[in-house]
Amino acid sequence: MNIFPAIDLVGGKVVRLFKGDYAQMTVYNEDPLAVAKDFEAAGAKFIHLVDLEAAKSGVPQNLATIQKIVENTDLFVEVGGGIRNMEIAKAYLSIGVDRIILGTAAVEDPAFLEAALAEFGEKVAVGVDLKDGYVAIKGWTEKSDCSADAFFARMEALGVQTVICTDISKDGAMQGTNRTLYETLSKKFSIDLIASGGVSSMEDIEALRAMDLYGAIIGKAYYVGAIDLKQAIEVAK
């Protein structure tokens, strides 16, 4: 299993939200590149970046910061947050981003998702945020009427290779991840599944690795010192 340490960006700074609430934001570092280099020094091969401002507005706000990380590390860089048209998708891939993550757009604009898959193939991942078993959209502010199962079945049929799945109720809460959810999804669908939200202990890492998941995202647990990244990478192997 691969470990994806995460950086959420607002105003070029490293931040975390509590349960997706923009009003409950903590700034952890003013220098995202320094944090990315710390990840690399701990043995990370991947990094998960989210432009939280773009997730809300649909307009990239942290492109220069992301480009700096791409150019100054050897990390595999995946980026999400507000990628809702081909122009933005191309803008990220043109600066060397390895994989783009489509979220709200994958739910609301199937034509764009299909066009992106046709043009960029495995460089496109889909990020799905679940609230009470249903897909949430628009930076977690709205719940759609699409169930998790229906969504995953559709993604598999379209040929999506990688899905990042977040349980909003667990995100940033430091109460453990939703193991039952990931186990169920990994057994039902043959998609590279990345668990996100609430991965807050070595027990979580061990449990997810035992499911043979493709990856797990570590966010707040790293910043508050609950998970040692170097150790997590070793355990995930």
Rosetta blueprint (number, residue, H / E / L):
1 M L
2 N E
3 I E
4 F E
5 P E
6 A E
7 I E
8 D E
9 L E
10 V E
11 G L
12 G L
13 K E
14 V E
15 V E
16 R E
17 L E
18 F E
19 K L
20 G L
21 D E
22 Y E
23 A E
24 Q E
25 M E
26 T E
27 V E
28 Y E
29 N E
30 E L
31 D L
32 P H
33 L H
34 A H
35 V H
36 A H
37 K H
38 D H
39 F H
40 E H
41 A H
42 A L
43 G L
44 A L
45 K L
46 F E
47 I E
48 H E
49 L E
50 V E
51 D E
52 L H
53 E H
54 A H
55 A H
56 K H
57 S H
58 G L
59 V L
60 P L
61 Q L
62 N L
63 L H
64 A H
65 T H
66 I H
67 Q H
68 K H
69 I H
70 V H
71 E H
72 N H
73 T L
74 D L
75 L L
76 F E
77 V E
78 E E
79 V E
80 G E
81 G L
82 G L
83 I L
84 R L
85 N L
86 M H
87 E H
88 I H
89 A H
90 K H
91 A H
92 Y H
93 L H
94 S H
95 I L
96 G L
97 V L
98 D L
99 R E
100 I E
101 I E
102 L E
103 G L
104 T H
105 A H
106 A H
107 V H
108 E H
109 D L
110 P H
111 A H
112 F H
113 L H
114 E H
115 A H
116 A H
117 L H
118 A H
119 E H
120 F H
121 G H
122 E H
123 K H
124 V E
125 A E
126 V E
127 G E
128 V E
129 D E
130 L E
131 K E
132 D L
133 G L
134 Y E
135 V E
136 A E
137 I E
138 K L
139 G L
140 W L
141 T L
142 E E
143 K E
144 S E
145 D E
146 C E
147 S E
148 A H
149 D H
150 A H
151 F H
152 F H
153 A H
154 R H
155 M H
156 E H
157 A H
158 L H
159 G L
160 V L
161 Q L
162 T E
163 V E
164 I E
165 C E
166 T E
167 D E
168 I H
169 S H
170 K H
171 D L
172 G L
173 A L
174 M L
175 Q L
176 G L
177 T L
178 N L
179 R H
180 T H
181 L H
182 Y H
183 E H
184 T H
185 L H
186 S H
187 K H
188 K H
189 F L
190 S L
191 I L
192 D E
193 L E
194 I E
195 A E
196 S E
197 G L
198 G L
199 V L
200 S L
201 S L
202 M H
203 E H
204 D H
205 I H
206 E H
207 A H
208 L H
209 R H
210 A H
211 M L
212 D L
213 L L
214 Y L
215 G E
216 A E
217 I E
218 I E
219 G L
220 K H
221 A H
222 Y H
223 Y H
224 V L
225 G L
226 A L
227 I L
228 D L
229 L H
230 K H
231 Q H
232 A H
233 I H
234 E H
235 V H
236 A H
237 K L
